[in-house]
């Protein structure tokens, strides 16, 4: 054993949960009373999770995301693989404070005994400062995390404000208790470190920065980098200090710079004594990191910050109150909602400073009281999010959706192009497409319009039709070809890339560009720009060029109009990004009725139903294979974005009861409540998208068109709960709440027998979005047999 002693862990065992008085509660027969946050289990799905995924101590959409890491220093070659915290690992290598897509760094680690300044390896714990831990000594709830580091006898606790991470480390008795600040090490998705700097100032602050070279920034904005700044204060003066470069230790030194740079503080501790550290964070400067700390946490104790964090989580999660479901369904619901609120964090400071695309610092406009008019956010690509996140944002978090658009428009004003994914405003397009224009149009459709609409439209239109001089970070490099031919021609010479000359993903791009053209066409119509509308609507038909009437599938076609030979409908990556022809043929959400007509309604239903029957054997994804891409060669893959709407398509093909059946089955079987079986087995929970899908499906509300219709409509499914109450934001919508009551709800009663809307019978499985946000009540009676008279239209 490495530590001086493990001590009586009774002192260090997990403390009782902090009070959450005043939080909204949920009453369930036989389940007692729980607040929404108490239903969340952050451990679900952590055996194969993305870098942002396990950050329980963070706030909703927060910048500060302190969290434990088990393998973060390994990084990942391609910038997207699972890394950071793995449920199957048994040692922790530190607590990183930044966790966003392509953003990670600033690690703290408490140790006792021999000073070690490198993290060490999973299979050789004693090779570094990492420590073993036991699962029973770990607590993870929204707003709080704690664990006992067995090798040191140290209890670590984490919580946060929006931009400040709070750490509390309780040590054993020792003359050699250390607190390590490992700044210059690669972390998670952040990429290799370019440089780092850390200083222990004369007034007792630990400050500095780390600059990294994330893989996606190098791919989409070559030569650019990303910098994270911090300013930390500890409430105990150290007895000694020093710096290091990797394992080269320099006692007494106050400042260090370079790859591998770090700093340590050493304390003489008594048994049970604690060191509290507040870490102000920023993407613009050390000075703003200090300002963020002073503004949010100067006089804030750890316990008060913890209670405030729990209250905030209950407020955000409590915007959708569900009652009367099974404990398992409640856990899935609120954990899914938690992930949807966790994945995209604020990137601007309290004073409105934000990181610009060119590496400079911009300023968000201030109101008359000096408060920024909106916030800037980091974000992964919006690819597929119109079938989950944006629908959820629009209903319960429209103010965030509005700020997300403002963030995108800041980048557009700074660069002249929208960026699908942005990390410190740098381009991180993700999959090389760009659906920001669609998401802007959808927001306008639902009434979220408190942004510069003309600039938003200008940016959206440019995103759909302009290919000249388009930077790679804006995605859609083949959009010029799409506009020229009406479809994107497939060119196998560009197997895994897209260029202005051709694309290896041309068929899936055609489907995507046609859909987003339709979306922006509706915005053009809203604004009376009819020439643009007509041009975009013509482009929205582009998918028809690739429809093969022989196979009744979408099939890649070259620039001469010739279909791809040796066509394998289940082969991924040949013309289709992260999917195949069978999966992408259904990617016509804006004109689904036309696709059904071209296939034939009976054949469409038979084929789609058979796909689900077969896919059920693989748990609607990649089976039990722990791999984000395990389901790419299947007929249906719930573990990735291109398929997330198709279980709802029976609403449009005359058999809505099959949507009710299969959506329920996916909720029950694809989603789990375990570390390994969470979002499938190792499937790609992309910044909360799969969690958000579950939330919408469990409420029985979903729009196949992703709110792109000029007057959006939601399709009605079979809710999992007896009562659902959606709190509406009065700054955006007329109503106070929309309530869904479900009668005769059970695991057997999965079909809609009848619907009553605001006291009147309602015989359609489609509902105007406006009727939801105007407030009201919908009563759905369920049965174990379908009602063939409740169809798409009355």
Residue pairs with C-beta under 8 A, 6 or more apart in sequence:
1 151
2 113
2 114
2 126
2 151
2 152
3 112
3 113
3 151
3 152
3 153
3 172
4 112
4 113
4 153
4 172
4 173
4 174
4 176
5 153
5 172
5 173
6 150
6 153
6 172
7 153
7 172
7 173
7 271
9 137
9 148
9 153
11 170
11 271
11 272
12 148
12 153
12 154
12 155
12 170
12 172
12 272
13 137
13 148
13 155
14 137
14 139
14 146
14 148
14 155
15 146
17 141
17 144
18 144
18 303
18 306
18 307
18 310
19 307
20 35
20 37
20 307
20 310
20 311
20 314
22 311
23 35
23 36
23 37
23 310
23 311
23 314
23 315
23 318
24 35
24 36
24 314
24 315
24 318
24 321
25 33
25 34
25 35
26 33
26 34
26 35
26 36
26 39
26 321
26 322
26 323
26 330
27 33
27 323
28 34
28 323
28 324
28 325
28 327
28 330
29 324
31 327
31 330
34 330
35 310
35 314
35 318
36 313
36 314
36 317
36 318
36 321
36 334
36 337
37 141
37 142
37 143
37 310
37 313
37 314
37 317
37 334
37 338
38 141
39 330
39 331
39 333
39 334
39 335
40 141
40 142
40 313
40 317
40 331
40 334
40 335
40 338
41 140
41 331
41 335
41 673
42 54
42 56
42 140
42 141
42 142
42 335
42 338
43 54
43 87
43 140
43 675
44 331
44 332
44 335
44 672
44 673
44 674
44 675
44 678
44 679
45 53
45 672
45 675
45 676
45 677
45 678
45 679
45 685
46 53
46 54
46 85
46 86
46 87
46 675
46 678
47 86
47 87
47 88
47 626
47 675
47 676
47 678
47 682
48 82
48 86
48 626
48 627
48 628
48 676
48 681
48 682
48 683
49 82
49 84
49 85
49 86
49 685
50 80
50 82
50 83
50 84
50 101
50 189
50 684
50 685
50 686
50 687
51 72
51 83
51 84
51 99
51 100
51 101
51 104
51 188
51 189
52 65
52 99
52 100
52 101
52 342
52 343
52 687
53 84
53 85
53 339
53 342
53 343
53 685
54 67
54 68
54 84
54 85
54 140
55 65
55 66
55 67
55 99
55 342
56 67
56 140
56 141
56 142
56 143
56 144
56 145
57 65
57 66
57 67
57 143
57 144
57 145
57 158
57 159
57 160
57 165
57 309
58 64
58 65
58 66
58 67
58 99
58 143
58 160
58 342
58 345
59 143
59 160
59 161
59 162
59 309
59 312
59 313
60 312
60 313
60 316
60 341
60 342
61 341
61 342
61 344
61 345
61 346
61 377
61 400
62 160
62 161
62 162
62 163
62 345
62 346
63 98
63 162
63 163
63 281
63 283
63 345
63 346
63 347
64 97
64 160
64 161
64 162
64 163
64 164
64 165
64 279
64 281
65 97
65 98
65 99
65 100
65 160
65 165
65 345
66 95
66 96
66 97
66 108
66 145
66 158
66 159
66 160
66 165
66 166
66 167
66 279
67 84
67 85
67 95
67 96
67 99
67 145
67 158
68 85
68 92
68 94
68 95
68 145
68 147
68 156
69 84
69 85
69 92
69 93
69 94
69 95
69 96
69 107
69 187
69 188
70 84
70 85
70 86
70 89
70 91
70 92
70 93
70 122
71 83
71 84
71 86
71 89
71 93
71 122
72 83
72 84
72 85
72 93
72 94
72 96
72 104
72 107
72 186
72 187
72 188
73 93
73 119
73 185
73 186
73 187
74 83
74 186
75 83
75 186
75 187
75 188
75 189
75 190
75 191
75 192
76 82
76 83
76 188
76 189
76 215
77 215
78 215
79 102
79 189
79 191
79 214
79 215
79 216
79 219
80 189
80 215
80 216
80 430
81 628
82 628
82 682
83 188
83 189
84 96
84 99
84 104
84 188
87 675
87 676
88 675
88 676
89 122
90 132
90 133
90 134
91 122
91 125
91 130
91 131
91 132
91 133
92 130
92 131
92 133
92 147
92 149
93 109
93 119
93 120
93 128
93 129
93 130
94 107
94 108
94 109
94 119
94 129
94 130
94 180
94 182
95 107
95 108
95 109
95 156
95 158
95 167
96 104
96 105
96 106
96 107
96 187
96 188
97 105
97 106
97 107
97 108
97 165
97 230
97 279
97 281
98 104
98 105
98 106
98 187
98 190
98 228
98 281
99 188
99 345
100 344
100 345
100 378
100 423
101 189
101 216
101 343
101 344
101 378
101 379
101 380
101 421
101 423
101 428
101 430
101 687
102 189
102 190
102 191
102 214
102 215
102 216
102 217
102 226
102 421
102 423
102 426
102 428
103 189
103 190
103 214
103 226
103 228
103 378
103 423
103 424
104 187
104 188
104 189
104 190
104 212
105 183
105 185
105 187
105 190
105 193
105 210
105 212
105 228
106 181
106 183
106 210
106 228
106 230
106 279
106 281
107 119
107 180
107 181
107 182
107 183
107 185
107 187
108 167
108 179
108 180
108 181
108 182
108 277
108 279
109 119
109 129
109 130
109 179
109 180
109 182
110 149
110 152
110 154
110 156
110 169
110 171
110 177
110 178
110 179
110 180
110 275
111 129
111 131
111 152
111 154
111 177
111 178
111 180
112 152
112 153
112 154
112 171
112 172
112 174
112 176
112 177
112 178
113 152
113 174
113 176
114 176
115 176
115 178
115 249
115 264
115 266
116 128
116 129
116 247
117 129
117 180
117 182
117 244
117 246
117 247
117 249
117 262
117 264
118 127
118 128
118 129
118 246
118 247
119 128
119 129
119 130
119 182
119 185
120 126
120 127
120 128
120 129
120 130
121 127
121 128
122 130
125 131
125 132
125 151
129 180
131 149
131 150
131 151
131 152
131 154
132 149
132 150
132 151
133 147
133 148
133 149
133 150
134 148
134 150
137 147
137 148
137 150
138 145
138 146
138 147
138 148
139 145
139 146
139 147
141 310
142 309
142 310
142 313
142 317
142 338
143 159
143 160
143 306
143 309
143 310
143 312
143 313
144 157
144 158
144 159
144 306
144 309
144 310
145 157
145 158
145 159
146 155
146 156
146 157
146 158
147 155
147 156
148 154
148 155
148 156
149 155
149 156
152 171
152 172
153 171
153 172
154 169
154 170
154 171
154 172
154 177
155 169
155 170
156 167
156 168
156 169
157 167
157 168
157 169
157 170
157 302
158 165
158 166
158 167
158 168
159 166
159 302
159 305
159 306
159 309
160 166
160 305
160 309
161 296
161 297
161 300
161 305
161 308
161 309
162 296
162 346
163 280
163 281
163 282
163 292
163 293
163 296
163 346
163 349
163 350
164 278
164 279
164 280
164 281
164 292
164 293
164 296
164 297
164 305
165 278
165 279
165 281
166 276
166 277
166 278
166 279
166 297
166 300
166 302
166 305
166 306
167 276
167 277
167 278
167 279
168 274
168 275
168 276
168 277
168 302
169 179
169 274
169 275
169 277
170 272
170 273
170 274
171 177
171 267
171 269
171 272
171 273
171 274
171 275
172 269
172 271
172 272
173 269
173 270
173 271
174 268
174 269
175 268
176 266
177 266
177 267
177 268
177 269
177 275
178 264
178 265
178 266
178 267
179 234
179 238
179 264
179 265
179 267
179 275
179 277
180 262
180 263
180 264
181 198
181 206
181 232
181 262
181 263
181 264
181 265
182 262
183 196
183 197
183 198
183 208
183 209
183 210
183 230
183 261
183 262
183 263
184 193
184 195
184 196
184 198
184 210
184 245
184 258
184 259
184 260
184 261
184 262
185 193
185 260
185 262
186 192
186 193
186 212
187 212
189 214
189 215
190 212
190 214
190 226
191 212
191 213
191 214
191 215
191 217
191 218
191 226
192 212
192 213
193 210
193 211
193 212
193 213
193 259
193 260
194 211
194 212
194 213
194 225
194 259
195 210
195 211
195 257
195 258
195 259
196 208
196 209
196 210
196 211
196 257
196 258
196 259
196 260
196 261
197 208
197 209
197 210
197 255
197 256
197 257
197 261
198 206
198 207
198 208
198 243
198 255
198 256
198 257
198 261
198 262
198 263
199 206
199 207
199 208
199 254
199 255
199 256
199 263
200 206
200 241
200 243
200 254
200 255
200 263
200 265
201 207
201 254
204 233
204 234
204 237
205 231
205 232
205 233
205 290
206 230
206 231
206 232
206 233
206 234
206 263
206 265
207 230
207 231
207 232
207 286
207 289
207 290
208 229
208 230
208 261
208 286
209 227
209 228
209 229
209 230
209 286
210 227
210 228
211 225
211 226
211 227
212 225
212 226
212 227
212 228
213 225
213 226
214 226
214 423
214 426
214 428
216 421
216 423
216 428
216 429
216 430
217 224
217 225
217 226
217 423
217 426
217 427
217 428
218 224
219 429
219 472
220 427
220 428
220 429
220 472
220 473
221 357
221 426
221 427
221 428
221 471
221 472
221 473
224 359
224 426
224 427
225 359
226 423
226 424
226 426
227 283
227 355
227 359
227 424
228 281
228 282
228 283
229 281
229 282
229 283
229 284
229 285
229 286
229 288
229 289
230 279
230 280
230 281
230 282
230 286
230 289
231 279
231 280
231 282
231 286
231 289
231 290
231 293
232 277
232 278
232 279
232 280
232 293
233 277
233 278
233 293
234 265
234 275
234 276
234 277
235 275
235 276
235 277
236 267
236 273
236 275
236 276
238 265
238 266
238 267
239 266
239 267
239 268
240 251
240 252
240 265
240 266
241 252
241 254
241 263
241 264
241 265
241 266
242 249
242 250
242 251
242 252
242 253
242 263
242 264
242 266
243 249
243 250
243 253
243 254
243 255
243 256
243 261
243 262
243 263
243 264
244 250
244 256
244 260
244 261
244 262
244 263
244 264
245 256
245 258
245 259
245 260
245 261
245 262
246 260
249 264
250 256
256 262
256 263
267 275
269 275
276 301
276 302
278 293
278 297
278 300
279 293
280 289
280 290
280 291
280 292
280 293
280 294
280 296
280 297
281 289
281 292
282 288
282 289
282 291
282 292
282 349
282 353
283 347
283 349
283 354
283 355
283 424
284 349
284 353
284 354
284 355
284 361
285 353
285 361
288 349
288 350
288 351
288 353
291 349
291 350
291 351
292 349
292 350
295 350
296 350
297 305
300 308
313 338
316 341
316 397
317 334
317 337
317 338
317 341
318 727
319 396
319 397
319 726
319 727
320 337
320 395
320 396
320 695
320 699
320 724
320 725
320 726
320 727
321 723
321 724
321 725
321 727
322 330
322 333
322 698
322 699
322 720
322 721
322 723
322 724
322 725
323 721
323 722
323 723
323 724
324 721
324 722
324 723
324 742
324 745
325 333
325 698
325 720
325 721
325 722
328 673
329 667
329 698
329 720
329 721
331 673
332 667
332 671
332 673
332 694
332 698
333 694
333 695
333 698
333 720
333 721
335 673
335 691
336 671
336 688
336 690
336 691
336 692
336 693
336 694
336 695
336 698
337 392
337 691
337 692
337 695
338 691
339 685
339 688
339 690
339 691
339 692
340 388
340 389
340 392
340 688
340 689
340 691
340 692
340 695
341 397
341 688
342 688
343 380
343 686
343 687
343 688
344 377
344 378
344 379
344 380
344 404
344 687
344 688
345 377
345 378
346 375
346 376
346 377
346 378
347 354
347 355
347 375
347 376
347 377
347 378
347 407
347 424
347 425
348 354
348 364
348 372
348 375
348 376
350 372
351 372
352 363
352 364
352 365
352 366
352 372
352 373
353 361
353 362
353 363
353 364
354 361
354 362
354 363
354 364
354 376
354 410
354 425
355 361
355 362
355 376
355 424
355 425
356 362
356 410
356 414
356 425
357 411
357 414
357 415
357 419
357 422
357 425
357 426
357 427
358 414
358 415
362 410
362 414
364 372
364 373
364 374
364 375
364 376
364 410
365 372
365 373
366 372
366 373
367 373
374 402
374 403
374 406
375 403
375 406
375 407
376 403
376 406
376 407
376 410
376 425
377 403
377 404
377 407
378 422
378 423
378 424
379 404
379 407
379 421
379 422
379 687
380 421
380 428
380 430
380 686
380 687
381 420
381 421
381 428
381 429
381 430
381 431
381 433
381 435
382 389
382 390
382 420
382 421
382 435
382 436
382 438
382 439
383 420
383 430
383 431
383 433
383 435
383 641
383 686
384 640
384 641
384 642
384 644
384 686
384 689
385 435
385 439
385 641
385 689
385 692
386 435
386 438
386 439
386 442
386 706
386 707
386 708
387 641
387 644
387 645
387 689
387 693
387 702
387 704
387 706
388 644
388 688
388 689
388 690
388 691
388 692
388 693
388 696
389 687
389 688
389 689
389 692
390 401
390 439
390 442
390 443
390 706
390 707
391 692
391 696
391 701
391 702
391 703
391 706
391 707
392 692
392 695
392 696
393 400
393 401
393 404
394 401
394 442
394 443
394 446
394 448
394 707
395 701
395 726
395 728
395 772
395 773
396 726
396 727
396 729
397 729
398 446
398 447
398 448
398 729
398 731
398 732
398 733
399 729
399 731
399 732
401 443
401 448
402 443
402 448
402 450
402 451
404 439
405 439
405 440
405 443
405 448
405 451
405 456
406 451
407 422
408 418
408 419
408 422
408 436
408 440
408 459
409 451
409 452
409 455
409 456
409 459
410 425
411 417
411 418
411 419
411 422
411 425
412 418
412 455
412 459
413 455
414 425
415 471
417 459
417 462
417 463
417 470
417 471
417 473
417 474
418 434
418 436
418 437
418 459
418 460
418 462
418 463
418 474
419 425
419 426
419 427
419 428
419 429
419 434
419 436
419 473
419 474
419 475
420 429
420 430
420 433
420 434
420 435
420 436
420 474
420 475
421 427
421 428
421 429
421 430
422 428
426 473
427 471
427 472
427 473
427 474
428 473
429 472
429 473
429 474
429 475
431 475
431 577
431 578
432 472
432 475
432 476
432 477
432 497
432 498
432 505
432 577
433 475
433 476
433 509
433 512
433 577
434 463
434 474
434 475
434 476
435 512
435 516
436 459
436 460
436 463
437 459
437 460
437 461
437 463
437 464
437 516
437 519
437 520
438 515
438 516
438 519
438 520
438 706
438 708
440 456
440 457
440 459
440 460
440 523
441 460
441 519
441 520
441 522
441 523
441 708
442 519
442 706
442 707
442 708
442 712
443 449
443 451
443 707
444 453
444 456
444 523
444 526
445 522
445 523
445 526
445 707
445 708
445 709
445 710
445 711
445 712
445 769
446 707
446 712
446 769
446 773
447 732
447 733
447 773
448 732
453 527
457 523
457 524
457 527
457 529
460 520
460 523
461 520
461 524
461 532
461 536
463 474
463 476
463 516
463 520
464 479
464 513
464 516
464 517
464 520
464 536
464 539
465 479
465 483
465 535
465 536
465 539
466 479
466 480
467 476
467 477
467 478
467 479
467 480
467 481
467 483
467 500
468 480
470 476
470 477
470 479
470 480
470 500
476 498
476 509
476 513
477 498
477 499
477 500
477 503
478 488
478 498
478 499
478 500
478 502
478 503
478 506
478 509
479 488
479 513
480 500
481 488
481 489
481 500
481 502
481 503
481 506
481 559
482 488
482 509
482 510
482 513
482 539
482 542
483 539
485 545
485 559
486 538
486 539
486 541
486 542
486 545
487 506
487 510
487 542
487 543
487 545
487 546
487 557
488 503
488 506
488 507
488 509
488 510
488 513
489 502
489 506
489 557
489 558
489 559
490 502
490 503
490 504
490 506
490 507
490 556
490 557
490 558
490 564
490 575
491 501
491 502
491 503
491 504
491 506
491 558
491 559
492 504
492 574
493 502
494 501
494 502
494 503
494 504
495 504
495 573
496 504
496 573
497 503
497 504
498 504
498 505
498 509
502 559
503 509
504 573
504 574
504 575
505 575
505 576
505 577
506 556
506 557
506 575
507 546
507 554
507 555
507 556
507 557
507 575
507 576
507 581
507 584
508 575
508 576
508 577
508 579
508 584
508 587
508 642
509 577
510 542
510 543
510 545
510 546
510 554
511 543
511 546
511 554
511 584
511 587
511 588
512 587
513 539
513 542
514 539
514 540
514 541
514 542
514 543
514 588
514 590
515 540
515 587
515 588
515 589
515 590
515 708
517 536
517 537
517 539
517 540
517 542
518 536
518 537
518 540
518 590
518 591
518 708
519 590
519 706
519 708
520 532
520 536
521 532
521 533
521 536
521 537
521 540
522 708
522 709
522 710
524 530
524 532
524 533
524 536
525 533
525 710
526 710
540 590
540 591
541 591
543 554
543 587
543 588
543 591
543 595
544 594
545 557
546 554
546 555
546 556
546 557
547 553
547 554
547 555
547 595
547 598
548 554
548 555
548 563
549 598
551 567
551 569
552 585
552 598
552 599
552 600
552 603
553 569
553 581
553 582
553 585
554 581
554 584
554 585
554 587
555 563
555 564
555 567
555 575
555 581
556 563
556 564
556 567
556 574
556 575
556 576
557 563
557 564
558 564
564 574
564 575
567 581
568 574
568 580
568 581
569 580
569 581
569 582
570 580
570 581
570 582
570 633
570 634
570 635
571 580
571 581
571 633
572 578
572 579
572 580
572 629
572 632
572 633
573 632
575 581
576 583
576 584
577 642
578 629
578 632
578 640
578 641
578 642
579 632
579 637
579 640
579 642
579 643
580 632
580 633
582 611
582 635
583 634
583 635
583 636
583 637
583 642
583 643
584 642
585 595
586 592
586 595
586 608
586 643
586 645
586 646
586 649
587 642
588 594
588 595
589 645
589 704
589 705
589 706
589 708
590 705
590 708
592 649
592 652
592 704
593 652
595 604
596 604
596 652
596 653
599 607
601 653
601 654
604 653
605 650
605 653
605 654
605 655
605 658
608 646
608 649
608 650
608 653
608 658
609 650
609 658
610 635
611 635
611 636
611 646
612 620
612 636
612 647
612 662
612 665
614 635
614 636
615 621
615 634
615 635
615 636
615 637
616 665
616 669
617 623
618 631
618 634
619 669
619 670
619 680
619 681
620 636
620 637
620 638
620 639
620 665
620 666
620 669
620 670
620 680
621 630
621 631
621 634
621 637
621 638
621 639
621 670
621 680
621 681
621 683
622 629
622 630
622 631
622 632
622 634
622 637
622 639
622 680
622 681
622 682
622 683
623 630
623 631
623 681
624 677
624 681
625 681
625 682
626 676
626 681
626 682
627 682
628 639
628 640
628 682
628 683
628 684
629 640
629 684
630 639
630 680
630 681
630 682
630 683
631 637
631 638
631 639
631 640
631 680
631 683
632 640
636 643
636 646
637 643
638 644
638 666
638 670
638 680
638 683
638 690
639 670
639 679
639 680
639 683
639 684
639 690
640 683
640 684
641 686
641 689
644 689
644 693
645 702
645 704
645 706
647 659
647 662
647 663
647 666
648 659
648 663
648 702
648 704
648 715
648 717
649 659
649 704
650 656
650 657
650 658
650 659
650 662
651 659
651 704
651 715
651 765
651 766
651 792
652 704
652 792
654 791
654 792
656 715
656 752
656 765
656 790
656 791
656 792
657 751
657 752
657 786
657 787
657 788
659 715
659 717
659 765
660 717
660 718
660 750
660 751
660 752
660 786
661 750
661 751
663 697
663 702
663 717
663 718
664 717
664 718
664 720
664 750
666 697
667 694
667 697
667 698
667 720
668 747
670 679
670 680
671 678
671 679
671 680
671 690
671 694
672 678
672 679
676 682
678 685
679 685
679 690
679 691
680 690
683 690
684 690
685 691
696 702
697 717
698 719
698 720
698 721
699 719
699 721
699 724
699 726
699 740
700 716
700 717
700 718
700 719
700 720
700 724
700 740
700 742
700 780
701 714
701 715
701 716
701 717
701 740
701 767
701 772
702 714
702 715
702 717
703 709
703 712
703 713
703 714
703 715
703 769
704 715
705 712
705 713
707 769
711 768
711 769
711 770
712 768
712 769
713 766
713 767
713 768
713 769
714 766
714 767
714 768
714 769
714 772
715 765
715 766
715 767
716 752
716 755
716 764
716 765
716 766
716 767
716 778
716 780
717 752
717 765
718 750
718 751
718 752
718 780
718 782
719 740
719 742
719 745
719 780
720 745
721 742
721 745
722 741
722 742
722 743
722 745
723 739
723 740
723 741
723 742
724 739
724 740
724 742
725 737
725 738
725 739
726 737
726 738
726 739
726 740
726 772
727 736
727 737
728 735
728 736
728 737
728 738
728 773
728 775
730 736
732 773
733 773
733 774
733 775
734 773
734 774
734 775
735 772
735 773
735 774
735 775
735 776
736 775
737 775
738 772
738 773
738 775
738 776
738 777
738 778
739 776
739 777
739 778
740 777
740 778
740 779
740 780
741 777
741 778
741 779
741 780
742 779
742 780
742 781
742 782
743 779
743 780
743 781
743 782
744 753
744 781
744 782
744 783
745 782
746 782
748 784
749 782
749 783
749 784
750 782
750 784
751 782
751 783
751 784
751 785
751 786
751 787
752 765
752 780
752 781
752 782
752 783
752 786
752 787
752 790
753 781
753 782
753 783
753 785
753 787
753 790
754 761
754 780
754 781
754 787
754 790
755 761
755 762
755 763
755 764
755 765
755 778
755 779
755 780
755 781
755 790
756 762
756 778
756 779
756 780
756 781
757 767
757 771
757 776
757 777
757 778
757 779
758 776
758 777
758 778
759 777
762 778
762 794
763 789
763 790
763 791
763 794
764 790
764 791
764 792
764 793
764 794
765 790
765 791
765 792
766 792
766 793
767 778
